[in-house]
Amino acid sequence: MHLRGWSPRAASPPAAATPVLRIVSYNILAETLESNTTAGLDPQIASFRARKALLAHELESWNADIYCF
């Protein structure tokens, strides 16, 4: 079997005027599926209300330009 050989590309420092775009992709458990995956967990931790607060905090910390859910 022949495997493709990869050559690393030399990284060049970004120019000072290069804009930075931060994109965050996040997999969020739907509220309707909550009971399927949180069964047996402490409701104070597994509830959507608790997860929603933690998720909001996490997303705010990324300070992204684009969020993909």
N, C-alpha and C positions, 0 to 999 in steps of 0.2 A: 504494500500500500504506500503510495507516495503522499507525503504530507507537504503542504505548501510552506515554504520558508518565508519568514517575515523579517524584514530589515527595519530596525528601529529608526525613526525619523528624528533628526536632531532638533531639539526644542530651541526655539529662539525666544528671547524675552519680548513680551508684548510692548508695542510702541506706547508712549505716554498718552497718546490721544485715542487709543483703542478703547471703545466702550466695553463695559463689563455687563453681561446679562446673566442673571442667576435664575435657573429653572429648577423647580423642585417637583418630583413625581412622588406621590404618596398613595399607598393603598389603604383605603379606609373601609372598615367593616360596616356594611349597611345596617342601619338600625333594625330593619326587618329581619336580619339574620342573626341578631344579637343572641337570641336564646339557643341557637344551634352551636355556637362556639364558646359561650361563656357559662354553660351549664356546670354547676358545681363550684363556681368561683364565688368569692364574697361579693354580694350585690353592691356593696359600697364602692368596690373597685371596678366591677364589671359593668355597672349600669352605663347606659348611653350618656347620661348626664355627667358622670365622672369622666368617662372617656372623652367626651366633647370638650371639657375644660382642659384636659391634658393635651389633647390634639391642638386646640387653639393656641396654647402656650408654645407647643413645639413648632407650629407653623410660623408664629410670630418671630420666633428666634432665628429662623432662616432668612428673614428679610428678603424674600425672593421677588423677582419681577413677574414671573409666571408660575402658577401652581397648576399641576395636572393631577386630577383625582381619578 
